[in-house]
Amino acid sequence: MSHTINHLRRLRLQRSELAVPGSNPDMIEKAANSDADYIFLDIEDAVAPPDKERARANIVKALNQIDWRGRGKTISVRINGLDTHYMYRDVVDLMEQAGDRIDTLLVPKVGVPADLYMVEAMVKQIEIAKGYKTRVGLEALIETALGMANVEAIASFGSRLEALHFGVADYAASLKARTVNIGGLNPDYPGDQWHFGLSRMTVACRAYGLRAIDGPFGDFSDPDGYKAAARRAAALGIEGKWAIHPSQIALANDIFSPPEKEVDRARRIIEALKLAESQGKGAASLDGKMIDAASERMARNVLATHDAITASR
């Protein structure tokens, strides 16, 4: 193990993340009563330019009137990109009018670490000016070629950054990739054309103590396609996925929750290694397979997720 270790900066249960356009108050209220772990209220791509100001006001109102945390939700807001004139007003209005009721701000199309620095500087100044006792975290959307080229540098950005998200739609557009469905697979490609991006982002997250989250699957009439995409992401170490429709929430919660059989095996791994250690051994055999210290680290990952799910109920 390297002498340099970056521990997880912030543990949050994020199996399912429901995207909700700020321009639709009815959907916001329904989201608060959903089974999603995480909600992000959107002022960016899901809101047309003429509706941006109204959506922002709706979100401020919802943040102040709904007890999101009391309902077991982590609440986030996706602001507009730094290349727009909406972004500064998003940060100012959200933070000044509801900054103590926001868990994280989701920053889209992050291309370089300085993008996060700009948002963080504004957030910090407003927190100090308002005397907030809470601290708003940042999450970054990796959804451009520039962002993926700089993903390690972005992940190493300190302080408030908690998670990276893979924004497959804009990423495909940035690469000029041919795709048949947001987050779906192109049959002309021999495998999963998103594997490289997802894997690289996940490695960057784990190297610097961030949560890794997969983005949307556009065809909400295809639950099997969503589940297949979620399973591929989970296999890489990603811990959650967006839901762009309420029907996708249960699918994400199920796939990103360790099965009871896996939880039981994790407990047995730890017990078997404790016994082996008491006998002066560094490895052991369980169910006909060798287990060692790496097995214990994997087992503890499973149990940490299981414990977080149990605590949220």
VOROTOR-360895 format. One record per residue: residue in three letters; x negated, y negated, z of N, C-alpha, C, CB in turn. Coordinates in steps of 0.001 Angstrom, whole numbers, plus 500000, padded with zeros to 6 digits. Glycine has a CB too. Layout:
<sites>
ala X Y Z X Y Z X Y Z X Y Z
...
</sites>
This chain:
<sites>
met 499153 501197 500000 500000 500000 500000 499118 498753 500000 500958 499994 501231
ser 499447 497823 499150 498700 496570 499101 498820 495825 500431 499202 495685 497943
his 497804 495043 500735 497874 494192 501915 498945 493116 501745 496510 493547 502191
thr 499292 492809 500481 500353 491834 500193 501683 492559 500076 500048 491039 498888
ile 502592 492266 500968 503914 492899 500962 504963 491804 501036 504075 493911 502149
asn 505872 491783 500080 506969 490815 500078 508253 491546 500471 507119 490124 498673
his 508664 491368 501715 509865 492040 502196 511119 491386 501606 509918 492011 503737
leu 512225 492110 501653 513489 491582 501151 513817 490268 501856 514631 492607 501352
arg 514050 489233 501064 514259 487905 501648 515599 487787 502360 514164 486844 500571
arg 516631 488383 501769 517962 488285 502381 518793 489497 501966 518676 486956 501965
leu 519237 490269 502953 520102 491413 502673 521544 490937 502590 519947 492512 503761
arg 522171 491174 501462 523605 490908 501289 524204 492080 500519 523859 489541 500537
leu 525392 492498 500894 526090 493525 500147 526627 492895 498865 527237 494161 500993
gln 526212 493433 497724 526513 492791 496441 526812 493852 495374 525331 491889 495990
arg 527540 494906 495770 527863 495968 494811 528708 495434 493666 528597 497117 495508
ser 529712 494650 494003 530613 494085 492993 530622 492574 493136 532055 494661 493132
glu 530515 491895 492002 530522 490424 492017 531570 489947 491016 529098 489834 491670
leu 532661 489444 491545 533784 489027 490714 533573 487615 490202 535095 489116 491493
ala 533618 487465 488877 533479 486163 488241 534858 485524 488106 532789 486290 486854
val 534990 484279 488583 536292 483615 488603 536160 482206 488026 536864 483562 490046
pro 536856 481899 486944 536768 480535 486393 537386 479509 487328 537457 480467 485031
gly 536662 478433 487578 537166 477401 488464 538364 476657 487920 536092 476438 488759
ser 538627 476812 486649 539765 476133 486026 541097 476827 486306 539549 476041 484533
asn 541069 477986 487009 542293 478755 487257 542491 478963 488758 542240 480122 486527
pro 543209 478062 489431 543402 478181 490884 544079 479484 491305 544219 477018 491381
asp 545000 479996 490500 545682 481243 490857 544694 482405 490934 546790 481559 489839
met 543768 482445 490003 542769 483509 490017 541834 483372 491217 541962 483496 488717
ile 541555 482150 491628 540700 481934 492797 541358 482517 494043 540413 480427 492994
glu 542638 482256 494214 543348 482768 495384 543386 484293 495374 544775 482204 495435
lys 543623 484874 494208 543644 486337 494109 542268 486925 494403 544117 486774 492714
ala 541223 486236 493974 539866 486724 494212 539570 486835 495703 538848 485803 493544
ala 540093 485879 496481 539850 485885 497922 540452 487117 498587 540418 484621 498558
asn 541494 487681 497988 542161 488861 498546 541727 490150 497878 543654 488715 498424
ser 540711 490085 497022 540249 491264 496303 539298 492092 497166 539562 490855 494997
asp 538868 493227 496620 537919 494089 497318 536474 493826 496891 538268 495545 497073
ala 536233 492747 496175 534871 492433 495746 534011 492032 496935 534881 491312 494699
asp 532762 492469 496920 531823 492053 497966 531474 490580 497825 530545 492904 497914
tyr 531352 490145 496585 530784 488841 496244 531728 488160 495266 529343 488979 495636
ile 531911 486885 495422 532717 486102 494467 531836 484972 493953 534045 485538 495136
phe 531818 484782 492618 531239 483517 492160 532285 482738 491380 529977 483763 491287
leu 532508 481530 491859 533418 480598 491204 532617 479872 490132 534062 479588 492231
asp 533160 479853 488932 532369 479447 487770 532756 478063 487255 532525 480465 486660
ile 531731 477241 487024 531956 475963 486325 531238 475978 484985 531469 474761 487186
glu 530541 477075 484686 529723 477093 483469 530472 477700 482277 528435 477875 483719
asp 530041 478855 481796 530521 479371 480517 532011 479686 480478 529766 480594 480172
ala 532616 480013 481624 534040 480364 481629 534947 479136 481607 534361 481206 482847
val 534348 477946 481601 535132 476710 481650 534776 475840 480450 534882 475940 482981
ala 535777 475440 479687 535563 474584 478513 535148 473175 478956 536851 474519 477639
pro 534354 472479 478139 533878 471141 478528 534964 470177 479013 533180 470522 477372
pro 536154 470108 478381 537159 469163 478890 537671 469499 480287 538321 469112 477945
asp 537452 470749 480722 537979 471185 482020 536926 471213 483129 538587 472555 481880
lys 535704 470795 482833 534627 470920 483821 534926 470154 485116 533318 470420 483224
glu 535344 468921 485009 535563 468116 486209 536714 468662 487033 535833 466663 485835
arg 537777 469084 486357 538919 469654 487074 538526 470958 487759 540097 469892 486112
ala 537739 471790 487066 537296 473060 487648 536434 472816 488882 536514 473886 486611
arg 535562 471830 488791 534696 471499 489933 535543 471080 491132 533698 470368 489559
ala 536553 470247 490889 537431 469809 491976 538220 470976 492555 538390 468726 491481
asn 538686 471873 491684 539406 473060 492159 538528 473904 493079 539887 473907 490969
ile 537271 474038 492705 536351 474859 493495 536082 474223 494848 535034 475069 492742
val 535855 472931 494873 535644 472243 496145 536852 472444 497059 535386 470735 495914
lys 538030 472327 496495 539260 472512 497273 539352 473935 497813 540496 472192 496414
ala 539070 474904 496946 539152 476309 497361 538115 476639 498424 538968 477229 496158
leu 536935 476074 498309 535897 476319 499310 536320 475816 500685 534588 475652 498891
asn 537004 474703 500706 537406 474100 501973 538691 474694 502544 537579 472622 501792
gln 539562 475208 501696 540863 475686 502166 540916 477189 502430 541912 475330 501167
ile 540023 477954 501800 540048 479414 501963 538896 479841 502867 539956 480135 500581
asp 539208 480702 503825 538170 481222 504723 537527 482437 504074 538761 481589 506123
trp 536597 482192 503168 535966 483273 502413 535192 484214 503325 535038 482702 501350
arg 534421 483657 504201 533592 484483 505086 534454 485290 506038 532614 483611 505879
gly 535550 484695 506487 536467 485414 507365 537130 486585 506674 537519 484481 507890
arg 537176 486552 505358 537736 487661 504577 536650 488627 504117 538499 487125 503364
gly 535461 488451 504650 534377 489379 504337 533723 489161 502993 534883 490754 504396
lys 533866 487950 502421 533277 487664 501112 532017 486814 501239 534294 486957 500218
thr 531074 487093 500362 529989 486148 500141 530419 485266 498984 528615 486876 499845
ile 530348 483965 499166 530885 483038 498162 529754 482260 497483 531891 482059 498813
ser 529782 482290 496171 528764 481645 495347 529451 480778 494308 527840 482693 494669
val 528727 479819 493783 529241 478992 492677 528192 478972 491581 529585 477529 493153
arg 528634 479277 490357 527717 479128 489218 527846 477715 488672 528017 480186 488101
ile 526781 476964 488814 526763 475591 488315 526433 475596 486820 525735 474729 489103
asn 526520 474442 486206 526137 474314 484801 524614 474249 484673 526788 473059 484171
gly 524136 474510 483473 522708 474560 483223 522023 473209 483316 522461 475141 481888
leu 520723 473248 483528 519949 472019 483656 519867 471244 482346 518557 472339 484147
asp 520222 471883 481244 520191 471205 479953 521500 470476 479664 519898 472203 478845
thr 522405 470416 480652 523677 469715 480468 523751 468517 481408 524871 470668 480713
his 524674 467608 481124 524849 466458 482011 525820 466757 483140 525334 465257 481222
tyr 526339 467984 483174 527268 468359 484239 526542 468808 485506 528189 469465 483757
met 525337 469317 485344 524657 470014 486435 524456 469144 487680 523320 470516 485954
tyr 523986 467900 487507 523674 467101 488684 524928 466817 489496 523002 465793 488277
arg 526045 466557 488812 527288 466270 489516 527840 467536 490177 528325 465674 488548
asp 527625 468701 489556 528016 469961 490200 527354 470075 491562 527638 471173 489317
val 526026 469906 491583 525278 470075 492828 525688 469018 493851 523764 470000 492560
val 525799 467771 493426 526122 466686 494354 527513 466878 494955 526038 465327 493640
asp 528516 467099 494112 529882 467226 494631 530054 468470 495488 530879 467256 493484
leu 529529 469593 495026 529669 470835 495795 528985 470716 497150 529084 472021 495013
met 527766 470228 497150 527010 470163 498392 527546 469089 499335 525549 469903 498092
glu 527899 467922 498806 528375 466856 499689 529764 467150 500249 528393 465533 498943
gln 530599 467826 499457 531987 468018 499875 532266 469397 500482 532893 467806 498699
ala 531364 470373 500238 531633 471711 500774 530347 472513 500987 532566 472474 499833
gly 529236 471822 501181 527947 472498 501233 527767 473463 502385 526888 471502 501294
asp 528537 473267 503466 528417 474178 504607 529312 475406 504461 528759 473447 505894
arg 529997 475509 503323 530904 476642 503092 530479 477474 501872 532342 476134 502901
ile 529293 477191 501363 528751 477908 500206 527606 478792 500678 528269 476915 499094
asp 527593 480040 500215 526478 480931 500552 525320 480775 499569 526951 482387 500572
thr 525637 480766 498270 524574 480600 497274 525080 479801 496079 524045 481973 496810
leu 524144 479185 495374 524404 478599 494060 523721 479482 493028 523892 477107 493972
leu 524450 479837 491989 523924 480651 490900 523511 479713 489765 524982 481706 490412
val 522224 479708 489467 521667 478779 488471 521527 479511 487145 520284 478205 488935
pro 522224 479072 486087 522187 479780 484814 520962 479424 483972 523441 479484 484032
lys 520633 480358 483082 519611 480127 482048 518292 479583 482614 520147 479158 481009
val 517875 480146 483729 516594 479729 484315 515475 480199 483403 516411 480301 485763
gly 514635 479259 482994 513557 479585 482068 512174 479529 482681 513606 478670 480913
val 512018 478619 483661 510727 478433 484333 511003 478150 485805 509892 477264 483676
pro 510021 478390 486697 510249 478143 488122 510669 476714 488440 509010 478468 488889
ala 510228 475752 487657 510568 474353 487921 512068 474101 487841 509846 473448 486941
asp 512799 474921 487087 514260 474778 487043 514846 474971 488442 514883 475799 486050
leu 514347 475966 489157 514822 476224 490514 514363 475129 491478 514330 477592 490998
tyr 513164 474612 491240 512653 473547 492103 513571 472328 492059 511227 473152 491684
met 514060 472005 490880 514928 470827 490757 516207 471014 491566 515271 470558 489278
val 516829 472203 491436 518071 472449 492166 517797 472481 493666 518724 473775 491708
glu 516724 473134 494059 516414 473240 495482 516164 471869 496104 515198 474136 495692
ala 515463 471006 495388 515186 469673 495929 516476 468913 496199 514299 468877 494966
met 517427 469003 495277 518705 468325 495469 519480 468927 496642 519542 468402 494188
val 519514 470256 496689 520249 470932 497760 519670 470574 499126 520218 472456 497555
lys 518369 470612 499233 517720 470338 500524 517990 468919 500986 516212 470572 500427
gln 517892 467951 500070 518112 466563 500454 519541 466346 500945 517812 465635 499278
ile 520501 466966 500261 521899 466783 500662 522164 467466 502002 522852 467341 499580
glu 521587 468644 502214 521748 469322 503505 521241 468448 504649 521004 470668 503502
ile 520092 467834 504437 519523 466963 505484 520410 465738 505698 518081 466517 505106
ala 520829 465121 504601 521645 463914 504702 522977 464172 505392 521888 463339 503326
lys 523568 465344 505127 524875 465682 505697 524765 466325 507075 525621 466611 504765
gly 523563 466701 507458 523394 467322 508767 523934 468735 508854 524054 466490 509798
tyr 523953 469448 507718 524463 470824 507726 523547 471726 508541 524599 471364 506288
lys 524147 472645 509250 523381 473643 509997 523184 474919 509179 524083 473970 511319
thr 523947 475070 508126 523822 476234 507251 522790 475950 506165 525191 476601 506620
arg 522391 477008 505476 521369 476887 504429 521862 477621 503191 519986 477459 504906
val 522001 476903 502098 522494 477488 500848 521348 478181 500119 523137 476400 499942
gly 521568 479433 499733 520578 480165 498957 520734 479904 497468 520684 481653 499236
leu 519736 480316 496700 519785 480197 495248 519696 481585 494615 518643 479284 494732
glu 520374 481743 493489 520253 482936 492667 520032 482471 491234 521523 483861 492788
ala 519248 483228 490482 518874 482799 489130 519373 483797 488102 517349 482634 489011
leu 519950 483271 487042 520356 484093 485912 519220 484167 484904 521635 483533 485253
ile 518756 485384 484638 517737 485604 483605 518493 486009 482348 516668 486710 484036
glu 518623 485074 481420 519481 485320 480261 518950 484670 478983 520877 484813 480544
thr 517655 484374 478984 517031 483843 477778 515682 484522 477587 516869 482294 477860
ala 515162 484433 476369 513827 484983 476108 512795 484284 476982 513452 484837 474612
leu 512944 482967 477172 511999 482231 478009 512060 482722 479454 512289 480721 477947
gly 513270 482924 479958 513425 483400 481324 512814 484776 481522 514883 483431 481700
met 513018 485675 480544 512448 487011 480679 510931 486970 480545 513045 487956 479634
ala 510417 486107 479673 508967 485977 479528 508313 485472 480811 508637 485038 478374
asn 509083 484706 481616 508551 484126 482854 509167 484752 484104 508790 482627 482868
val 509764 485931 483982 510563 486468 485085 509734 486704 486345 511222 487764 484661
glu 508486 487122 486195 507658 487343 487383 507370 486016 488097 506333 488040 486994
ala 507080 484981 487329 506821 483669 487936 508082 483122 488602 506307 482673 486875
ile 509233 483334 487973 510497 482882 488559 510769 483637 489853 511666 483076 487566
ala 510568 484949 489831 510813 485759 491030 509912 485361 492181 510619 487230 490720
ser 508720 484876 491875 507778 484505 492928 508092 483147 493541 506374 484500 492382
phe 509071 482425 492946 509468 481131 493502 510002 481361 494913 510544 480425 492601
gly 509466 480685 495883 509773 480988 497278 511045 480345 497784 508649 480565 498136
ser 511082 480199 499070 512114 479483 499785 513504 480080 499611 512124 478071 499346
arg 514407 479433 498893 515810 479795 498903 516200 480911 497933 516607 478602 498602
leu 515349 481255 496994 515727 482231 495977 515972 483599 496615 514635 482332 494892
glu 517137 484201 496305 517523 485475 496900 517680 486597 495883 518801 485310 497653
ala 518089 486281 494663 518447 487332 493711 518264 486856 492280 519890 487787 493931
leu 518041 487829 491396 518056 487588 489958 519192 488394 489350 516690 487961 489303
his 519869 487796 488364 520954 488455 487642 520565 488571 486172 522296 487673 487803
phe 520964 489672 485553 520702 489857 484128 521918 489411 483338 520351 491334 483807
gly 521777 488302 482596 522873 487771 481793 522782 488282 480368 522864 486240 481808
val 523407 489422 480120 523173 490150 478882 523680 489414 477647 523822 491497 478962
ala 524771 488663 477756 525346 488022 476571 524426 486945 476011 526705 487418 476906
asp 524033 485997 476858 523136 484942 476389 521753 485488 476066 523025 483838 477434
tyr 521351 486559 476778 520069 487189 476479 520091 487748 475059 519752 488308 477503
ala 521188 488417 474693 521317 488946 473334 521284 487820 472309 522615 489753 473190
ala 521985 486726 472615 521990 485591 471692 520595 484987 471560 522985 484521 472164
ser 519880 484899 472687 518543 484323 472672 517580 485169 471836 518016 484181 474097
leu 517750 486490 471890 516889 487390 471123 517352 487577 469680 516825 488731 471805
lys 518565 487049 469384 519213 487301 468094 519450 488799 467892 518356 486737 466939
ala 519761 489465 469020 520004 490910 468985 521405 491195 468465 519816 491532 470385
arg 521554 492285 467765 522852 492707 467274 523537 493556 468337 522714 493488 465947
thr 524707 493133 468755 525438 493851 469783 526905 493930 469402 525266 493175 471154
val 527557 494983 469848 528965 495191 469485 529900 494827 470622 529198 496634 469075
asn 529381 494680 471828 530185 494381 472997 529243 493867 474078 530991 495636 473481
ile 529662 492840 474804 528814 492296 475863 528458 493403 476855 529522 491117 476589
gly 527179 493722 476936 526719 494741 477868 526830 496161 477352 527474 494630 479122
gly 527437 496334 476187 527574 497668 475613 526361 498050 474786 528824 497748 474761
leu 526366 499276 474299 525229 499787 473538 525501 499714 472039 524916 501231 473949
asn 524485 499354 471288 524574 499348 469827 524213 500744 469327 523631 498256 469196
pro 525114 501408 468615 524830 502776 468163 523655 502867 467203 526045 503355 467504
asp 523232 501741 466630 522078 501765 465730 520747 501814 466479 522105 500549 464828
tyr 520809 501612 467805 519585 501652 468602 519485 503015 469282 519561 500500 469656
pro 518323 503673 469212 518195 505023 469788 517996 504985 471299 517029 505764 469139
gly 519056 504648 472021 518969 504558 473471 519667 503316 473981 517519 504563 473918
asp 519121 502732 475021 519705 501559 475668 518842 500341 475356 519831 501771 477208
gln 519344 499442 474539 518528 498293 474137 518340 497283 475269 519159 497605 472942
trp 519092 497433 476385 518940 496508 477512 517985 497052 478571 520298 496221 478142
his 517498 498263 478372 516677 498908 479397 515429 498092 479736 516271 500299 478938
phe 514738 497600 478715 513497 496863 478968 513747 495644 479843 512852 496434 477649
gly 514759 494848 479470 515034 493626 480222 515459 493923 481652 516109 492814 479526
leu 516371 494877 481802 516833 495232 483145 515694 495762 484007 517947 496271 483063
ser 514876 496617 483414 513782 497217 484165 512749 496162 484568 513116 498323 483340
arg 512393 495295 483623 511393 494271 483936 511896 493331 485026 511032 493471 482676
met 513165 492928 484933 513728 492039 485950 513754 492721 487313 515144 491597 485554
thr 514108 494012 487326 514186 494739 488592 512822 494876 489236 514796 496115 488377
val 511804 495155 488434 510447 495239 488970 510044 493902 489590 509447 495644 487863
ala 510345 492806 488914 510017 491480 489447 510744 491233 490764 510379 490382 488428
cys 512012 491643 490827 512780 491468 492061 512150 492223 493214 514218 491929 491865
arg 511839 493492 492982 511307 494315 494066 509904 493869 494479 511283 495780 493646
ala 509143 493341 493523 507798 492869 493861 507841 491665 494789 507028 492515 492596
tyr 508906 490847 494665 508948 489595 495421 510108 489519 496411 509035 488439 494470
gly 510742 490651 496708 511728 490685 497779 513086 490120 497430 511209 489962 498927
leu 513508 490273 496164 514800 489755 495723 515789 490893 495453 514627 488897 494464
arg 517061 490573 495489 518095 491514 495063 518186 491479 493537 519477 491171 495716
ala 518428 492636 492930 518556 492728 491468 520006 493061 491126 517578 493811 490876
ile 520636 492225 490303 522057 492375 489985 522247 492407 488474 522889 491226 490612
asp 523046 493374 488006 523364 493461 486582 524561 492571 486268 523653 494928 486169
gly 524605 492075 485047 525639 491136 484636 526891 491796 484079 525087 490208 483621
pro 527547 491169 483126 528883 491596 482719 528910 492741 481716 529607 490446 482146
phe 530057 493417 481702 530419 494352 480652 531732 493832 480083 530542 495846 481188
gly 531692 493400 478827 532772 492596 478288 534087 493287 478023 532334 492012 477075
asp 534059 494575 477697 535296 495274 477335 535934 495862 478589 535018 496392 476287
phe 536812 495083 479233 537402 495569 480479 538500 496604 480239 537963 494405 481271
ser 538771 496916 478961 539692 498020 478659 538946 499340 478509 540482 497722 477379
asp 537637 499321 478756 536790 500509 478614 536108 500821 479951 535727 500300 477492
pro 536845 501409 480906 536239 501700 482204 535084 502687 482123 537280 502233 483138
asp 535150 503621 481181 534068 504595 481047 532778 503918 480594 534461 505699 480056
gly 532921 502945 479687 531745 502200 479252 531145 501388 480385 532098 501287 478096
tyr 532012 500787 481207 531531 500016 482358 530796 500926 483325 532700 499307 483075
lys 531391 502074 483620 530760 502986 484577 529420 503491 484067 531679 504167 484870
ala 529335 503759 482770 528065 504226 482206 526991 503152 482336 528242 504623 480727
ala 527359 501897 482076 526401 500797 482205 525976 500619 483662 527008 499487 481663
ala 526926 500743 484573 526615 500591 485997 525702 501715 486478 527909 500568 486831
arg 525942 502925 486007 525093 504050 486420 523662 503880 485901 525684 505382 485912
arg 523536 503379 484674 522181 503144 484142 521466 502104 484995 522237 502678 482654
ala 522189 501055 485385 521587 500004 486210 521207 500552 487587 522557 498809 486359
ala 522105 501328 488186 521833 501885 489515 520619 502804 489480 523058 502650 490041
ala 520469 503543 488387 519335 504458 488264 518011 503705 488258 519464 505295 486994
leu 518023 502454 487817 516809 501635 487784 516508 500970 489126 516935 500573 486713
gly 517476 500990 490036 517275 500347 491329 518088 499079 491514 515836 500033 491512
ile 518928 498756 490551 519794 497581 490666 520904 497887 491666 520391 497179 489276
glu 521300 496898 492457 522219 497175 493557 523643 496677 493369 521683 496589 494780
gly 523945 496087 492210 525314 495634 491995 525519 495141 490575 525667 494538 492980
lys 526782 494875 490241 527127 494478 488873 528309 493525 488905 527450 495717 487996
trp 528348 492637 487929 529474 491724 487804 530750 492472 487454 529183 490664 486752
ala 531853 491890 487869 533178 492312 487421 533836 491087 486797 534048 492904 488610
ile 534107 491165 485495 534765 490018 484856 536274 490190 484852 534255 489835 483421
his 536733 491331 485392 538158 491627 485513 538345 492389 486820 538695 492455 484275
pro 539445 492139 487545 539645 492838 488821 539583 494359 488725 540963 492449 489394
ser 539915 494910 487556 539894 496371 487408 538481 496942 487502 540518 496769 486075
gln 537476 496098 487337 536090 496574 487387 535509 496584 488794 535227 495720 486500
ile 536219 495980 489757 535689 495879 491118 535504 497257 491741 536617 495030 491991
ala 536563 498075 491699 536500 499398 492321 535441 500270 491656 537866 500087 492250
leu 535263 500092 490346 534262 500883 489632 532867 500552 490145 534350 500632 488114
ala 532586 499262 490313 531269 498848 490809 531060 499289 492253 531109 497328 490699
asn 532078 499087 493089 531950 499481 494495 531652 500968 494629 533226 499134 495265
asp 532288 501765 493794 532081 503213 493857 530668 503596 493417 533113 503933 492983
ile 530250 503088 492273 528970 503520 491695 527779 503013 492502 528854 503037 490252
phe 527882 501827 493070 526752 501276 493824 526817 501597 495321 526696 499775 493634
ser 527739 502487 495694 527771 503017 497055 527160 504410 497044 529229 503051 497618
pro 526186 504688 497913 525603 506029 497925 526646 507069 498332 524397 506083 498879
pro 526770 508176 497599 527721 509234 497958 527396 509817 499329 527715 510349 496897
glu 528395 510353 500004 528187 510906 501342 527131 511999 501330 529496 511454 501900
lys 527105 512788 500251 526105 513849 500148 524693 513256 500133 526344 514696 498879
glu 524537 512116 499456 523230 511457 499392 522847 510866 500750 523239 510352 498318
val 523842 510321 501453 523597 509769 502787 523175 510877 503749 524858 509048 503319
asp 523881 512000 503670 523548 513134 504537 522132 513640 504264 524562 514272 504340
arg 521772 513731 502995 520420 514196 502662 519367 513205 503160 520279 514399 501136
ala 519664 511895 503056 518722 510889 503548 518471 511086 505045 519257 509461 503273
arg 519522 511341 505794 519357 511568 507235 518535 512829 507498 520732 511680 507924
arg 518783 513858 506710 518055 515106 506921 516581 514968 506534 518702 516235 506119
ile 516302 514140 505539 514900 513876 505167 514153 513262 506334 514821 512942 503940
ile 514771 512251 506953 514111 511574 508063 513901 512530 509240 514934 510356 508509
glu 514905 513345 509533 514765 514301 510632 513692 515343 510338 516098 514991 510902
ala 513654 515832 509098 512661 516841 508734 511254 516287 508830 512919 517359 507328
leu 511073 515024 508454 509744 514430 508517 509335 514113 509957 509697 513164 507672
lys 510318 513787 510791 510004 513602 512212 509482 514906 512811 511251 513114 512990
leu 510151 516000 512465 509726 517302 512968 508331 517647 512453 510731 518391 512559
ala 508101 517388 511164 506788 517672 510585 505699 516854 511270 506795 517383 509079
glu 506002 515592 511557 505020 514736 512228 504667 515269 513620 505555 513303 512337
ser 505695 515772 514318 505441 516321 515651 504553 517557 515602 506752 516661 516334
gln 504488 518168 514431 503654 519361 514235 502322 519018 513571 504401 520395 513389
gly 502060 517715 513434 500810 517273 512846 500764 517363 511336 499704 518057 513405
lys 501931 517362 510689 502001 517474 509241 502489 516152 508642 502932 518640 508828
gly 501986 515841 507456 502409 514615 506775 503498 514835 505758 501246 513982 506106
ala 503782 516092 505442 504818 516427 504460 505647 517576 505002 504194 516797 503077
ala 506783 517816 504359 507663 518894 504798 508408 519439 503587 508662 518399 505891
ser 509173 520488 503825 510006 521079 502778 511462 520969 503203 509613 522570 502508
leu 512317 520528 502280 513747 520411 502549 514514 520891 501324 514137 518944 502913
asp 515366 521876 501515 516156 522447 500411 515266 522930 499276 517154 521414 499878
gly 514106 523459 499659 513200 524012 498661 512382 522988 497903 513968 524804 497699
lys 512379 521713 498393 511631 520662 497714 510711 519960 498704 512588 519650 497050
met 509548 519545 498200 508598 518839 499040 509068 517402 499290 507204 518846 498394
ile 508939 516969 500546 509237 515582 500901 508053 515024 501675 510558 515475 501737
asp 507831 513700 501546 506728 513060 502246 507111 511637 502609 505448 513076 501389
ala 506134 510792 502873 506415 509422 503312 507195 508626 502267 505115 508702 503635
ala 506916 508876 500987 507674 508174 499938 509143 508592 499981 507072 508466 498534
ser 509386 509876 500268 510766 510365 500390 511491 509629 501513 510785 511891 500651
glu 510757 509390 502615 511370 508683 503737 511725 507246 503358 510430 508691 504946
arg 510850 506588 502599 511149 505215 502182 512395 505181 501294 509943 504603 501435
met 512518 506141 500390 513720 506198 499557 514954 506485 500392 513568 507261 498472
ala 514805 507377 501365 515938 507714 502235 516401 506499 503030 515561 508852 503191
arg 515455 505727 503518 515826 504546 504310 516516 503491 503440 514578 503941 504982
asn 516182 503419 502163 516912 502525 501253 518381 502926 501176 516279 502546 499843
val 518622 504225 501046 519992 504735 500976 520752 504400 502254 519994 506258 500739
leu 520120 504622 503395 520788 504385 504672 521028 502901 504922 519968 504972 505808
ala 520125 502050 504455 520328 500602 504616 521569 500145 503851 519084 499820 504128
thr 521736 500661 502629 522928 500320 501853 524182 500861 502526 522816 500869 500423
his 524115 502111 502979 525251 502736 503655 525642 501935 504900 524916 504193 504039
asp 524656 501519 505682 524946 500767 506898 525572 499411 506586 523674 500576 507712
ala 525098 498767 505507 525671 497473 505113 527127 497626 504680 524848 496846 503973
ile 527429 498707 503978 528818 498964 503569 529692 499226 504777 528891 500155 502602
thr 529185 500041 505706 529944 500360 506916 530218 499102 507733 529188 501390 507769
ala 529227 498228 507833 529388 496996 508624 530398 496040 507997 528042 496289 508778
ser 530603 496140 506688 531510 495217 505992 532974 495617 506126 531145 495141 504526
arg 533229 496816 506605 534622 497299 506659 535381 496723 507845 534650 498823 506730
</sites>
